[in-house]
Amino acid sequence: MNGYSKENPGSIGGGGIVRDHKVGLIVAFADFCGHSSNNLAEIKAVLQSTNLCRSCGFLKDVVKLDSMLIINMINKNMKPPWQISHVLEQVWSIASIGEFTSLHYFREENGIVDQLANLGERNNNQVIFTEVVSLPRKVRDSLKLEQECLQNFRFKPRRNHYTTDDVIT
């Protein structure tokens, strides 16, 4: 899962995907979360995904996040700020039913959930996807690349940043 904040603080969204062991889609979501911080967006995405897992009958969750800060809060290695503690308590309550593991992965690996989180923020509503064909085309393409074990990196161009291939001899 992933949280997205247009500004920090600003308009926020969350996105996530629940997959089977073959990286196939079970359910995905894109959710508008209101106006707040990027950390609240991240933890709300975790809450939404754990709720979806429980509603699907899954009792073993492996949650992958690109925020070590949120992972440390989930694992109780760090005290959360009061602004997100109420959401984190809900995550702990749901996670106590069954097995729950949170893992870190790098931002470059989360293209699918990043696209879903951006979609949630842009659309100002919640969308649940239960079939691959209902996903936005870019998300479907990224999912297909992952299923075929191909690298899928996202690059963010920098403004006013130019490179040259000139060789000085």
C-alpha atoms as one frame of an Amber mdcrd trajectory, in Angstrom:
protein
   0.000   0.000   0.000   0.906   3.593  -0.360  -0.234   7.003   0.716  -0.088
  10.105  -1.434  -0.098  13.721  -0.361  -0.424  16.438  -2.982   1.256  18.803
  -0.535   2.276  18.124   3.027  -0.183  18.817   4.537  -2.658  18.757   1.691
  -5.121  16.604  -0.176  -4.328  12.936   0.506  -5.155   9.581  -1.004  -4.300
   5.965  -0.412  -3.992   2.944  -2.613  -3.258  -0.712  -2.255  -3.485  -4.097
  -3.865  -4.148  -7.506  -2.341  -2.496 -10.264  -4.358  -2.215 -14.001  -4.337
   1.070 -15.914  -4.242   1.358 -15.621  -8.057   1.138 -11.790  -7.887  -2.407
 -11.972  -9.276  -5.059  -9.447  -8.309  -7.537 -10.347  -5.607  -8.703  -6.811
  -4.834  -7.269  -3.294  -5.171  -8.389   0.105  -3.943  -7.908   3.796  -4.528
  -9.239   5.989  -1.736  -9.574   9.711  -1.063  -8.584  10.318   2.566  -9.302
  14.038   3.003  -6.773  16.729   3.861  -3.873  15.983   6.165  -0.258  14.760
   6.181   1.541  12.130   4.120   1.923   9.963   7.253  -1.844   9.891   7.801
  -2.282   8.929   4.139   0.141   6.010   4.592  -1.470   4.672   7.766  -4.998
   5.056   6.333  -3.883   2.969   3.342  -2.668   0.280   5.769  -6.009   0.389
   7.605  -7.976   0.113   4.362  -5.902  -2.833   3.151  -6.162  -4.751   6.432
  -9.929  -4.175   6.411 -10.102  -5.507   2.846  -8.037  -8.561   3.782 -10.294
  -9.357   6.722 -13.446  -8.867   4.630 -12.008 -11.343   2.075 -11.443 -13.845
   4.902  -7.646 -13.584   4.981  -6.024 -13.881   8.392  -2.392 -13.644   7.293
  -1.279 -10.237   6.005   2.096  -9.190   4.683   1.938  -5.424   4.295   4.639
  -3.786   2.172   5.335  -0.084   2.695   7.934   2.367   1.470   7.817   4.327
   4.742  10.145   3.038   7.465   8.635   5.646   9.773   5.177   4.067   9.513
   6.617   0.546   9.783   8.378   1.529  13.018   5.114   2.912  14.373   3.164
  -0.215  13.374   5.790  -2.426  15.035   5.669  -0.216  18.160   9.334   0.730
  17.825   8.380   4.384  17.761   5.642   6.382  19.420   3.203   7.779  16.841
   2.202  11.441  16.827  -1.244  12.105  18.257  -2.613  13.037  14.812  -2.380
   9.454  13.575  -2.508   7.437  16.794  -6.266   6.811  16.548  -5.886   5.255
  13.070  -2.868   3.256  14.172  -4.856   1.831  17.099  -7.462   0.596  14.605
  -4.710  -1.082  12.566  -3.352  -2.782  15.703  -6.844  -3.979  16.626  -7.480
  -5.522  13.200  -3.927  -6.906  12.984  -4.361  -8.694  16.315  -6.817 -11.036
  14.559  -4.567 -13.411  12.664  -0.979 -12.844  11.553   0.301  -9.443  10.494
   3.746  -8.596   9.125   4.954  -5.257   7.814   7.886  -5.101   5.399   9.832
  -2.252   3.864  10.400  -1.898   0.169  11.884   0.926  -1.848   9.804   3.623
  -3.515  10.998   2.510  -6.934   9.190  -0.805  -6.439   5.758   0.582  -5.608
   4.579   1.878  -8.979   1.208   0.109  -8.862   0.141   1.323  -5.421   1.536
   4.781  -6.096  -0.698   5.063  -9.163  -3.686   3.866  -7.137  -3.006   6.347
  -4.315  -2.741   9.198  -6.826  -6.014   8.074  -8.411  -7.764   8.121  -5.027
  -6.575  11.650  -4.301  -7.530  12.925  -7.767 -11.000  11.360  -7.839 -12.047
  12.469  -4.333 -13.761   9.134  -3.710 -13.143   5.444  -3.081 -12.895   2.873
  -5.844 -12.602  -0.882  -5.309 -11.256  -3.036  -8.161 -12.048  -6.754  -8.133
 -11.012  -7.584 -11.695  -7.866  -6.782 -13.640  -9.875  -5.367 -16.563 -11.408
  -2.730 -14.282  -7.991  -1.328 -13.280  -6.690   1.794 -15.044  -4.571   0.878
 -18.078  -1.246   2.019 -16.558  -1.913  -0.054 -13.436  -2.828  -3.110 -15.551
   0.388  -2.695 -17.538   2.497  -2.439 -14.370   0.797  -5.502 -12.878   1.442
  -7.503 -16.055   5.139  -6.557 -15.953   5.390  -7.744 -12.339   3.621 -11.008
 -13.141   6.157 -11.604 -15.905   8.993 -10.836 -13.447  10.146  -7.829 -15.471
  11.557  -4.718 -13.863   9.155  -1.821 -13.585  10.811   1.376 -12.417   9.286
   4.786 -12.156  11.367   7.822 -12.844  10.604  11.362 -11.842  12.223  13.943
 -14.118  13.729  16.957 -12.409  12.850  20.456 -13.503  15.588  22.436 -15.171
  17.945  19.474 -14.952  19.876  18.737 -18.083  22.526  16.173 -18.822  24.913
  15.876 -21.709  26.907  13.016 -23.063  29.818  15.194 -24.140  33.243  13.762
 -23.565  36.056  16.197 -22.839  39.358  15.069 -24.291
